[in-house]
Amino acid sequence: MSDRFRIRWRPLAAAIAVAAGISAIAHPASASTDAGSPACEAGGHRPVMDPFVLYGSEMSFDVQRNGESVGRHTVAFARRGGELIAESRFDVTVRVVGIAVYRYTYASTDVWRGGCLISSRTDIDDDGDRSVIEAVREGQELVIRGPSGTVRSRAAIVSTNHWYAGVLGDRQVLNTLTGTIDDVVIVDRGADIKRINGANAPVRRYAYTGALSTEVWYDDHGRWTALRFAGRDGSVIDFVCQRCAADVSARR
């Protein structure tokens, strides 16, 4: 691929990656941070409902830019002993006259145990440029290693993969692109209607403010149903639910 195409399309794909649960804002690495979230040893996070009850074994979204499909986002769930595994994958392919000129892949695996995130690994392939973010709970600390350095936290931090509605009360999130912990305030913007498995359903809209600027929608069961944010070029990026509820009769 020519550098001309890489320069043109990389900002778009990087901006869309924000919606996969990633911040476009870089922050300097810090030695440790504990504010804004409960400690794992004090009980940590307890998912509102089993994700298999909420979503089944997999959920999927069509990723759209100004109403045009440019990619797909999926989250697959599995159990391993007493652990819950959530695998998020985000793929964008930009085509010009039918020829793929840019590809971006984001693959993130979170492992939960006892209501806490105990590990997270994210692999990014930005059209051939690869990077890795790893977070592992070591004793009472979550140790995060990435391009920005090493961050340590005793808090029950949640990664920015969105399927878990319990994040709505948190003031910090693990940024799975930069490997930093970002300060956020998530504001309830009120009732709305979104499509869930092809049917209209009542939901609530929330806005991330602070280090992230993203809108996210959940229904009253805690299902993630949609996401929107502005691309760096002013375009509107939407995650449109294709399958985001275990019960296909999601209309209530």
URSUL-V850007 format. One line per field, one symbol per residue. ss: DSSP state (a for helix, b for strand, c for the rest). phi: phi as a letter, one per 40 degrees, with the letter a starting at -180 (. if undefined). Layout:
ss: ???
phi: ???
//
This chain:
ss: ccaaaaaaaaaaaaaaaaaccccccccccccbccccccbaaaccccccccaaaaaccbbbbbbbbccbbbbbbbbbbbbbccbbbbbbbbbbbbbbccbbbbbbbbbbbbbbbccbbbbbbbbbbbccbbbbbbbbbbccbbbbbbccbbbbbcbcccbcccccaaaaaccbbbccccccbbbbbbbbbbbbbbbbccbbbbbbbbbbbbcccbbbbbbccccbbbbbbbcccccbbbbbbbbccccccccc
phi: .ccccccccddccccccdcchbccccbccbcaabcgaccccchgcbddadccccbgcababccbbfgbcbaabbbbbabbgcbbbbbbbbbbbcbbfgbcbabbbbbbbbbbafgbcbaabbbbbcfhcbabbbbbcbgcbcbbbadchbbbaccccbccbgcccccdccbabcccccgbbbcbbbbcbhcabbcbfgbcacabbbbcbgcbbabbbbcccgccbaaaaccccgcbbbcbdbabaccccccb
//
